[in-house]
Amino acid sequence: MEEAIAWAQELLQKSPTALKFLKYSFNADTAHIGAISNIAMSARALYYQTAEALAGVKAFNEKRPLDFSRCRK
């Protein structure tokens, strides 16, 4: 039990988003389309929070052409 608690404490130091994607990917081989859908929907939700997505929304709302040059590294 002590080892399990130590391992859980170590996992709590990791990114919750990364852990979520790992969990979805571990289940993908047995849960099939449902697991793949979970990965896709979570990835889409993350995308909506990126500078790239926000720049696109801003350009659309301002009715101007898209400029993603600031989003490229």
N, CA, C and O atoms as a GROMACS GRO file, in nm:
protein
  292
    1MET      N    1   0.083  -0.119   0.000
    1MET     CA    2   0.000   0.000   0.000
    1MET      C    3   0.088   0.126   0.000
    1MET      O    4   0.055   0.225  -0.065
    2GLU      N    5   0.197   0.121   0.073
    2GLU     CA    6   0.287   0.238   0.076
    2GLU      C    7   0.341   0.271  -0.063
    2GLU      O    8   0.351   0.388  -0.101
    3GLU      N    9   0.376   0.166  -0.138
    3GLU     CA   10   0.427   0.187  -0.274
    3GLU      C   11   0.320   0.248  -0.363
    3GLU      O   12   0.349   0.337  -0.444
    4ALA      N   13   0.196   0.203  -0.350
    4ALA     CA   14   0.086   0.258  -0.430
    4ALA      C   15   0.063   0.404  -0.397
    4ALA      O   16   0.040   0.485  -0.487
    5ILE      N   17   0.070   0.440  -0.270
    5ILE     CA   18   0.053   0.580  -0.229
    5ILE      C   19   0.166   0.666  -0.283
    5ILE      O   20   0.144   0.777  -0.330
    6ALA      N   21   0.289   0.614  -0.276
    6ALA     CA   22   0.404   0.689  -0.328
    6ALA      C   23   0.389   0.711  -0.479
    6ALA      O   24   0.419   0.819  -0.530
    7TRP      N   25   0.343   0.608  -0.549
    7TRP     CA   26   0.324   0.620  -0.693
    7TRP      C   27   0.213   0.720  -0.724
    7TRP      O   28   0.227   0.800  -0.817
    8ALA      N   29   0.105   0.717  -0.648
    8ALA     CA   30  -0.004   0.812  -0.668
    8ALA      C   31   0.043   0.955  -0.645
    8ALA      O   32   0.006   1.046  -0.718
    9GLN      N   33   0.125   0.974  -0.542
    9GLN     CA   34   0.178   1.108  -0.514
    9GLN      C   35   0.265   1.157  -0.630
    9GLN      O   36   0.262   1.275  -0.665
   10GLU      N   37   0.342   1.065  -0.689
   10GLU     CA   38   0.425   1.101  -0.805
   10GLU      C   39   0.337   1.139  -0.924
   10GLU      O   40   0.367   1.236  -0.994
   11LEU      N   41   0.230   1.064  -0.946
   11LEU     CA   42   0.139   1.095  -1.057
   11LEU      C   43   0.071   1.230  -1.038
   11LEU      O   44   0.044   1.300  -1.135
   12LEU      N   45   0.043   1.266  -0.914
   12LEU     CA   46  -0.022   1.396  -0.887
   12LEU      C   47   0.067   1.514  -0.924
   12LEU      O   48   0.018   1.627  -0.937
   13GLN      N   49   0.196   1.490  -0.942
   13GLN     CA   50   0.288   1.596  -0.982
   13GLN      C   51   0.290   1.616  -1.134
   13GLN      O   52   0.351   1.711  -1.183
   14LYS      N   53   0.225   1.527  -1.207
   14LYS     CA   54   0.225   1.532  -1.354
   14LYS      C   55   0.107   1.615  -1.405
   14LYS      O   56   0.012   1.643  -1.332
   15SER      N   57   0.115   1.652  -1.530
   15SER     CA   58   0.010   1.730  -1.595
   15SER      C   59  -0.121   1.652  -1.600
   15SER      O   60  -0.124   1.540  -1.650
   16PRO      N   61  -0.230   1.711  -1.548
   16PRO     CA   62  -0.360   1.643  -1.556
   16PRO      C   63  -0.403   1.616  -1.700
   16PRO      O   64  -0.465   1.513  -1.728
   17THR      N   65  -0.372   1.707  -1.790
   17THR     CA   66  -0.409   1.689  -1.930
   17THR      C   67  -0.331   1.574  -1.992
   17THR      O   68  -0.388   1.491  -2.064
   18ALA      N   69  -0.202   1.568  -1.965
   18ALA     CA   70  -0.122   1.457  -2.017
   18ALA      C   71  -0.172   1.324  -1.962
   18ALA      O   72  -0.180   1.225  -2.036
   19LEU      N   73  -0.205   1.320  -1.835
   19LEU     CA   74  -0.256   1.197  -1.775
   19LEU      C   75  -0.389   1.155  -1.838
   19LEU      O   76  -0.414   1.037  -1.858
   20LYS      N   77  -0.473   1.253  -1.868
   20LYS     CA   78  -0.602   1.223  -1.930
   20LYS      C   79  -0.581   1.158  -2.067
   20LYS      O   80  -0.645   1.059  -2.100
   21PHE      N   81  -0.490   1.216  -2.148
   21PHE     CA   82  -0.464   1.159  -2.279
   21PHE      C   83  -0.401   1.021  -2.269
   21PHE      O   84  -0.432   0.933  -2.350
   22LEU      N   85  -0.314   1.001  -2.172
   22LEU     CA   86  -0.256   0.868  -2.152
   22LEU      C   87  -0.364   0.767  -2.118
   22LEU      O   88  -0.365   0.656  -2.172
   23LYS      N   89  -0.454   0.804  -2.029
   23LYS     CA   90  -0.563   0.713  -1.990
   23LYS      C   91  -0.648   0.678  -2.112
   23LYS      O   92  -0.681   0.562  -2.132
   24TYR      N   93  -0.684   0.778  -2.191
   24TYR     CA   94  -0.763   0.752  -2.311
   24TYR      C   95  -0.688   0.659  -2.406
   24TYR      O   96  -0.747   0.567  -2.463
   25SER      N   97  -0.558   0.682  -2.423
   25SER     CA   98  -0.482   0.600  -2.517
   25SER      C   99  -0.467   0.457  -2.467
   25SER      O  100  -0.467   0.363  -2.547
   26PHE      N  101  -0.456   0.437  -2.336
   26PHE     CA  102  -0.447   0.301  -2.282
   26PHE      C  103  -0.576   0.224  -2.308
   26PHE      O  104  -0.572   0.103  -2.330
   27ASN      N  105  -0.688   0.293  -2.307
   27ASN     CA  106  -0.817   0.228  -2.329
   27ASN      C  107  -0.854   0.215  -2.477
   27ASN      O  108  -0.951   0.146  -2.510
   28ALA      N  109  -0.780   0.278  -2.564
   28ALA     CA  110  -0.817   0.282  -2.706
   28ALA      C  111  -0.821   0.144  -2.770
   28ALA      O  112  -0.904   0.120  -2.858
   29ASP      N  113  -0.733   0.054  -2.728
   29ASP     CA  114  -0.731  -0.076  -2.794
   29ASP      C  115  -0.850  -0.164  -2.756
   29ASP      O  116  -0.886  -0.255  -2.831
   30THR      N  117  -0.910  -0.139  -2.641
   30THR     CA  118  -1.024  -0.221  -2.600
   30THR      C  119  -1.158  -0.148  -2.612
   30THR      O  120  -1.262  -0.210  -2.632
   31ALA      N  121  -1.155  -0.018  -2.600
   31ALA     CA  122  -1.280   0.060  -2.606
   31ALA      C  123  -1.312   0.105  -2.748
   31ALA      O  124  -1.421   0.154  -2.776
   32HIS      N  125  -1.215   0.089  -2.838
   32HIS     CA  126  -1.231   0.116  -2.981
   32HIS      C  127  -1.281   0.258  -3.010
   32HIS      O  128  -1.218   0.356  -2.969
   33ILE      N  129  -1.391   0.270  -3.079
   33ILE     CA  130  -1.435   0.401  -3.130
   33ILE      C  131  -1.466   0.498  -3.016
   33ILE      O  132  -1.443   0.618  -3.030
   34GLY      N  133  -1.516   0.448  -2.905
   34GLY     CA  134  -1.544   0.536  -2.791
   34GLY      C  135  -1.418   0.600  -2.737
   34GLY      O  136  -1.417   0.718  -2.705
   35ALA      N  137  -1.312   0.522  -2.726
   35ALA     CA  138  -1.186   0.575  -2.675
   35ALA      C  139  -1.124   0.674  -2.773
   35ALA      O  140  -1.071   0.778  -2.734
   36ILE      N  141  -1.130   0.641  -2.901
   36ILE     CA  142  -1.076   0.731  -3.002
   36ILE      C  143  -1.155   0.862  -3.002
   36ILE      O  144  -1.096   0.969  -3.017
   37SER      N  145  -1.284   0.854  -2.984
   37SER     CA  146  -1.368   0.975  -2.977
   37SER      C  147  -1.330   1.060  -2.856
   37SER      O  148  -1.327   1.183  -2.866
   38ASN      N  149  -1.302   0.996  -2.743
   38ASN     CA  150  -1.259   1.070  -2.623
   38ASN      C  151  -1.131   1.146  -2.650
   38ASN      O  152  -1.117   1.262  -2.612
   39ILE      N  153  -1.036   1.080  -2.716
   39ILE     CA  154  -0.909   1.146  -2.748
   39ILE      C  155  -0.934   1.265  -2.841
   39ILE      O  156  -0.883   1.374  -2.819
   40ALA      N  157  -1.013   1.243  -2.944
   40ALA     CA  158  -1.040   1.349  -3.042
   40ALA      C  159  -1.111   1.468  -2.979
   40ALA      O  160  -1.075   1.583  -3.005
   41MET      N  161  -1.211   1.443  -2.898
   41MET     CA  162  -1.287   1.553  -2.837
   41MET      C  163  -1.200   1.630  -2.736
   41MET      O  164  -1.211   1.752  -2.726
   42SER      N  165  -1.116   1.560  -2.663
   42SER     CA  166  -1.027   1.628  -2.569
   42SER      C  167  -0.923   1.711  -2.643
   42SER      O  168  -0.890   1.822  -2.600
   43ALA      N  169  -0.871   1.658  -2.752
   43ALA     CA  170  -0.774   1.732  -2.832
   43ALA      C  171  -0.838   1.858  -2.891
   43ALA      O  172  -0.777   1.965  -2.894
   44ARG      N  173  -0.960   1.844  -2.936
   44ARG     CA  174  -1.031   1.960  -2.991
   44ARG      C  175  -1.052   2.066  -2.883
   44ARG      O  176  -1.033   2.185  -2.909
   45ALA      N  177  -1.089   2.025  -2.764
   45ALA     CA  178  -1.108   2.120  -2.654
   45ALA      C  179  -0.978   2.192  -2.623
   45ALA      O  180  -0.978   2.312  -2.597
   46LEU      N  181  -0.866   2.120  -2.625
   46LEU     CA  182  -0.736   2.184  -2.603
   46LEU      C  183  -0.704   2.283  -2.713
   46LEU      O  184  -0.652   2.392  -2.686
   47TYR      N  185  -0.733   2.246  -2.838
   47TYR     CA  186  -0.704   2.334  -2.951
   47TYR      C  187  -0.774   2.468  -2.934
   47TYR      O  188  -0.716   2.573  -2.963
   48TYR      N  189  -0.897   2.465  -2.889
   48TYR     CA  190  -0.974   2.589  -2.875
   48TYR      C  191  -0.911   2.686  -2.777
   48TYR      O  192  -0.948   2.804  -2.775
   49GLN      N  193  -0.818   2.641  -2.696
   49GLN     CA  194  -0.752   2.727  -2.598
   49GLN      C  195  -0.617   2.780  -2.648
   49GLN      O  196  -0.550   2.854  -2.577
   50THR      N  197  -0.577   2.742  -2.769
   50THR     CA  198  -0.446   2.783  -2.820
   50THR      C  199  -0.450   2.924  -2.878
   50THR      O  200  -0.557   2.976  -2.911
   51ALA      N  201  -0.334   2.983  -2.891
   51ALA     CA  202  -0.322   3.116  -2.952
   51ALA      C  203  -0.372   3.112  -3.095
   51ALA      O  204  -0.432   3.208  -3.143
   52GLU      N  205  -0.348   3.001  -3.163
   52GLU     CA  206  -0.392   2.986  -3.302
   52GLU      C  207  -0.545   2.994  -3.312
   52GLU      O  208  -0.598   3.067  -3.396
   53ALA      N  209  -0.614   2.921  -3.228
   53ALA     CA  210  -0.761   2.923  -3.231
   53ALA      C  211  -0.814   3.060  -3.192
   53ALA      O  212  -0.908   3.110  -3.254
   54LEU      N  213  -0.756   3.120  -3.091
   54LEU     CA  214  -0.802   3.252  -3.046
   54LEU      C  215  -0.780   3.358  -3.153
   54LEU      O  216  -0.863   3.448  -3.169
   55ALA      N  217  -0.668   3.347  -3.227
   55ALA     CA  218  -0.642   3.441  -3.336
   55ALA      C  219  -0.746   3.425  -3.447
   55ALA      O  220  -0.792   3.523  -3.505
   56GLY      N  221  -0.784   3.302  -3.475
   56GLY     CA  222  -0.885   3.277  -3.577
   56GLY      C  223  -1.021   3.332  -3.538
   56GLY      O  224  -1.090   3.392  -3.621
   57VAL      N  225  -1.059   3.313  -3.414
   57VAL     CA  226  -1.188   3.364  -3.365
   57VAL      C  227  -1.188   3.517  -3.369
   57VAL      O  228  -1.287   3.578  -3.410
   58LYS      N  229  -1.077   3.576  -3.327
   58LYS     CA  230  -1.068   3.722  -3.325
   58LYS      C  231  -1.080   3.779  -3.467
   58LYS      O  232  -1.151   3.876  -3.490
   59ALA      N  233  -1.010   3.717  -3.562
   59ALA     CA  234  -1.017   3.763  -3.701
   59ALA      C  235  -1.158   3.748  -3.756
   59ALA      O  236  -1.208   3.836  -3.826
   60PHE      N  237  -1.222   3.638  -3.725
   60PHE     CA  238  -1.360   3.616  -3.771
   60PHE      C  239  -1.453   3.723  -3.714
   60PHE      O  240  -1.533   3.781  -3.788
   61ASN      N  241  -1.443   3.748  -3.584
   61ASN     CA  242  -1.530   3.847  -3.520
   61ASN      C  243  -1.504   3.988  -3.571
   61ASN      O  244  -1.596   4.071  -3.576
   62GLU      N  245  -1.380   4.016  -3.608
   62GLU     CA  246  -1.345   4.148  -3.660
   62GLU      C  247  -1.363   4.156  -3.811
   62GLU      O  248  -1.334   4.258  -3.873
   63LYS      N  249  -1.410   4.047  -3.870
   63LYS     CA  250  -1.435   4.040  -4.015
   63LYS      C  251  -1.313   4.082  -4.097
   63LYS      O  252  -1.322   4.163  -4.189
   64ARG      N  253  -1.201   4.026  -4.060
   64ARG     CA  254  -1.076   4.054  -4.132
   64ARG      C  255  -1.009   3.923  -4.170
   64ARG      O  256  -1.041   3.818  -4.115
   65PRO      N  257  -0.916   3.929  -4.264
   65PRO     CA  258  -0.846   3.806  -4.306
   65PRO      C  259  -0.768   3.744  -4.190
   65PRO      O  260  -0.723   3.814  -4.099
   66LEU      N  261  -0.754   3.613  -4.196
   66LEU     CA  262  -0.677   3.542  -4.094
   66LEU      C  263  -0.528   3.569  -4.111
   66LEU      O  264  -0.478   3.577  -4.223
   67ASP      N  265  -0.458   3.583  -4.000
   67ASP     CA  266  -0.313   3.597  -4.002
   67ASP      C  267  -0.256   3.510  -3.891
   67ASP      O  268  -0.254   3.549  -3.774
   68PHE      N  269  -0.210   3.391  -3.928
   68PHE     CA  270  -0.157   3.298  -3.829
   68PHE      C  271  -0.005   3.307  -3.816
   68PHE      O  272   0.056   3.221  -3.754
   69SER      N  273   0.056   3.409  -3.874
   69SER     CA  274   0.202   3.418  -3.872
   69SER      C  275   0.258   3.424  -3.731
   69SER      O  276   0.368   3.374  -3.707
   70ARG      N  277   0.187   3.483  -3.638
   70ARG     CA  278   0.235   3.491  -3.499
   70ARG      C  279   0.227   3.355  -3.428
   70ARG      O  280   0.292   3.335  -3.326
   71CYS      N  281   0.150   3.266  -3.482
   71CYS     CA  282   0.131   3.135  -3.420
   71CYS      C  283   0.237   3.034  -3.463
   71CYS      O  284   0.249   2.927  -3.404
   72ARG      N  285   0.314   3.069  -3.567
   72ARG     CA  286   0.418   2.978  -3.615
   72ARG      C  287   0.548   3.005  -3.540
   72ARG      O  288   0.584   3.119  -3.512
   73LYS      N  289   0.615   2.898  -3.510
   73LYS     CA  290   0.743   2.913  -3.436
   73LYS      C  291   0.860   2.888  -3.525
   73LYS      O  292   0.974   2.895  -3.481
   0.00000   0.00000   0.00000
